[in-house]
Amino acid sequence: MRTVTLIGKPGCHLCDDAREIIAEVCAEVGAAWEEKDINTDEELYRKYWEQIPVVLVDGSQHDFWRVDRGRLRRALGA
C-alpha cells in the first residue's frame, strides 16, 4: 500500500487545503495517509520549514506549498 505523508503545522491554511486534497485522492485510490506536525520534529523543521505544506509519497518528497490532485493521483499509480 502506498503512503502519503503531509508535513505541516496547525493554523496553516495551505496545510488545510493540502489535507483535503490528500484525503480525497487517497480515498479514491486506496492509499494510506498520515500527517506530521513540523513543530514537534526538529529534523523535519530544519529540512522543510520554508516549504510547508510538504507532501511525501512513500517517504520521498513529492510536492510543497500546493498539492495538485492529478499529479498526486499519477504518483500513486491512478
N, C-alpha and C positions, 0 to 999 in steps of 0.2 A: 504494500500500500504506500502510495506517495504521501509525503507530509509537507505541508506549507507552514512556515513559521512567520508570524507577524511580530516585528520588534518595534515597539512604540512606547508611548507614555500616556498616562491619564491626562485628559484635558486637551489632547491634540486632535483638532478637527480633521486633519488629513489621516490620522490613525483611525478615527471613527469611520471615515469613508472607505479606507482600505479594509477594515474589519468586515463591513457589509459585503463588499465585493468578494473577499476571500471566502466568507461563509457561504455565499450564494454559489460560487464556482465549485468549491469543494463538495457541496451537497449534490450538485449536478453530476460531477464526475466520480464521486465516491472516494475522494481523498480525505485524509485527516488534516486537521489544522490545530495549531496551538498559538498562544500569544505569550510574549516575554516583555516584561517592563524594563526598559533601558535604565531606569533609575535604581534598580535593585541588582544590577550586574555590572561591575566595574569594567570588565573586558568589553562587553557589548557597548557600554557608554563610550569608552575610548575609541572603539572601532567605527561606530555608526552614528554618533551624536548629531552630526550635521546633515544626516541623510534621512532621518526618521520621517515617516514610517519606512522600514526596510522589510522586504519580503524575501524569505529564503525558500527554495524548493529543494527538499531533501538535503538541507544543510548548505547549499550553495546560493550565493546572492542572485536573486532574480530581478528585482526592481527596487526602487526607492522613490520617495515623495508621492507618486501617484501610481495606482495599480490599474493596468489595462486588462479588462475581462478576457478579451480574445487572446492576448499574449499569455495570460495565466492558463487559460484552457489548453492552448497549444503546448505549453511547458509540461502540463500534466497529461499530455497524450490524448486530449479530446479533440 
